[in-house]
Amino acid sequence: MASGSEVPIPRALSGWRLTWYTLIFEADTAAGKRFDLLLVWSIMISLLVIMMDSVQSIHEDYTDLLDAVEWFFTLLFTLEYLARIISSPSPWRYMKSFMGIIDLVSILPSFVALVIPEAYALLDVRILRLLRIFRILKMAGYVEEYQWLLISVADSRRKIGVFLSIILALVVILGTMLYVVEGPTNGFTSVPTSIYWAISTVTTVGFGDITPKTDIGRFIASVMMMFGWGILAVPTGIVSAEMIAQQALKKTLTESTTRTCHSCMTEGHSAEAKFCMHCSAKLTEYFGESPDLTPRIAFAAALIYMVNADGKIEPHEISRLVTAVRNDRELLEVATRYTKFNDAQTFLSSCKRLLDRDQCLSVLVNLYDAILANGDPLPQEIALFEKFMQEFGYDEAQFRPYFHSIAVKNNRALFGH
């Protein structure tokens, strides 16, 4: 987004840029899978070349060959980086993203090494780019669970912080007691050293470099060891409870119905499905009950349509969705049920009769904020937002001040790092 007063609405990709975006950024097509597989194999081979070049005997015998192969991969990754910038809907946002920085750092050392030969060792940073292998091998389950774990830990940070403060108090008190009981003659030369021993004991690590020698010291150590077994389960329970809550919400947002195909008797089709997911037979009309639309439900439903614009709901999107509705999970459940029975066009037609001008504006502002908060806007999200804006009677000129305000709100670099 531009930083001045002229902040244009992002446009949906089209033509060759859309083709490139689909090929480079998405792994759901056959061409996208082949591209990502080629990229991963290139990364792995380039890493192998770098490691082989570190072996002195191989370096001396095959210097020219290894240099040629490394420069081939450097140029290949440079072209790939430039292609990602050109085809991205928001090039600057991609360049500032984690993977964008990794892509840049993976090619810089080769060019820097022309001036500073010692920088060549930094080429090993390319191994971080192997994170993309999860997309290619369809290991979405692992990546998704990893994301759920991160979100659950983040949502549990206050409880974990309280827990860690209690543990800190415990090791300080018991470590100080061991310093008093054992003293320097038995290896407990200072309070910090005794606290170090207490931490290694409570965490059941027990390096054995310092051990209590007196009966009282061994008793205290035994109590700490027993504490350690119980303590290990606490953070696990905190995070597990949060993960259960997150998964319950995910099930609410993504679960299908008991709708059955009359041809092959396959169950589980979504309410909006037209054809069987197993045999492709046309499904009969679904006679479920859609909740009546209210302004509150409309607000939540609009966000659900947006996060599901690309056909899937990511863990971080659910987290932001919960925040947007102020953790009103009952509202999310009702709104989700509405979206299962009604497509976006039906929803928009109903909203024009239900919502006033300010309510429509509120929906648009929150939708655009969600697009920017999720990182690089997807073409599907941009297209859906443009559709919402058109149906709500707003054009780019009318919405321009809000584009700038929301862009500023999401610009974390304004106040430095």
MOCOR-V365255 format. One line per field, one symbol per residue. ss: DSSP state (@ for helix, = for strand, . for the rest). phi: phi as a letter, one per 30 degrees, with the letter a starting at -180 (. if undefined). burial: b if it has 16 or more other ideal C-beta (glycine too) atoms within 10 Angstrom, else e. Layout:
ss=???
phi=???
burial=???
//
This chain:
ss=..............@@@@@@@@@@@....@@@@@@@@@@@@@@@@@@@@@@@@..@@@@@@.@@@@@@@@@@@@@@@@@@@@@@@@@...@@@@@@.@@@@@@@@@@@@@@@....@@@@@@@@@@@@@@@@@@@@...@@@@@@@@@@@@@@@@.@@@@@@@@@@@@@@@@@@@@@@@@@@.@@@....@@@@@@@@@@@@............@@@@@@@@@@@@@@@@@@@@@@@@@@@@@@@@@@@@@@@@....==......===.....=......=............@@@@@@@@@@@@@.......@@@@@@@@@@....@@@@@@@@@@@@@..@@@@@@@@@@@..@@@@@@@@@@@@@@@@@.....@@@@@@@@@@@@@....@@@@@@@@@@@@@@..@@@@..
phi=.dcddccdddcddaidddddedddcccdcddddddddddddddddddddddddddedddddbeddddddddddddddddddddddddddbeddddddeddddedddcdedddddcbeddeddddddddddeddddddhdddddddddddddddddcddddddddddddddddddddddddddiddcjddadedddedddddddidhdidbbdcdddddddddddddeedddedddddddddddddddddddddcdcccecdddcidcjdddcdcbddccidddddccdccdddbeddddddeddeddcdcibcdedddddddddchidddddddddddddcbdddddddddddccdddddddddddddddddddjdddedddddddddddddiccdddceededddddecddddcic
burial=beeeeebebbebbeeeeeebbbbbbbbeeeebbebbeebbebbeebbebbeebeeeeeeeebeeebeebbeebbebbbebbeebeebbbbeebbeeeeebebbeebbbbbeebeeeeeebebbeebebbeebebbbeeeeeeeeeebbeebbeebbeebbeebeeebeebbeebbebbbebbeeebbbeeeebbbbbbbbbbeeeeeeebbbeeeebeebbeebeebbeebeeebeebbeebbeebeebeebbeeebebebeeeeeeebbbebeebeeeeeebeebeeeeeebeeebbbbbbbbbbbbbbeebbbbbbbebbebbeeeeebbebbbbbbbbbebeebbebbeebbeeeebbebbbbbbbbbbebebbbbebbebbeebbebbebeeeebeebbbebbeebeeeeeee
//
